[in-house]
């Protein structure tokens, strides 16, 4: 909704990701998110931006844009957790639509990645374009840690394989290799 000065209040809506096979697992996700957030680890969250009475987010799809809209706080795929005020955008509703048109082109559904290009990454870019925010770091912290771990694991395995190749090359050219023959 527009504010009295013509701007639009912007809110980050946070959901627990509960679109899983069983209700007991979904309840466990909600509990784990609460604990992880309390100890500073973040959690497994879906994020969306509410501006001018419409909630915008991003997700995987095979064709076209992954940007979609729904009623604020009513995304049926997840369990609503909380709404965080991020400020007031000075952009008009028309300008917000233009920003979203650009984002829809950039954020195609097939490029979704849980760790590097998810709904919370979309929210970060959207609020930046709206001139508000930033979103709290805990919202996407688990994905960042996951990406860092994957990146570290990849570099470590590359190093280990390189080391093994070096040792193998050395061994095959050493006098010890001839003794085993």
C-alpha positions, 0 to 999 in steps of 0.5 A: 500500500502507498504511504502518505508520502507516495512511497511504498512500504517494503517488507521481507516475508519469511517462510519456513520451507515445509513443502516436504513429504511428511508433516512430521518432517515439516514440523522438524524443519520449523523447529530446526529453523528456530534453533538455528536462527537463535544460535546464528546459523540462519535456517532453511527459509523462503523469502519474498518481497512485499511492495505495494500490496503484492508479494514477489519471489523467485523459484525454479521452473523449467521454462520462462521466468522464475519470478512470481507473485502472490498475496503477501504472507499467503504463499501456499507452498510454505509456512509463513514465519514473519514479516520484516520491514525494510523501509519505504521505496521512493519508486512509484508502482509503475517504476516497481513494475519496470524493475520487475520486468527487468528482473523477470528477464534476468531471473529465469527459472532454470537458473535457480540454484539452492546455494548460489541463486535462490529466492533470498538472492532474488530478494537481495537484488530486488530490495537493492533496486527498490533502494531499501534494505538490506535483508538480514544476513541470517535469512540466507546465511545457511546457503552462503555457508553451504556454498562456501563448504562446497567451494572449499570441498571442490578446491580441496579435492582438486588439490588432493587429486593434483597431489596424488598425480604429482606423487604418482608421476614422481614415483613412476620416475623414481628408482624405487618404481624399478625395484617393484617391477 
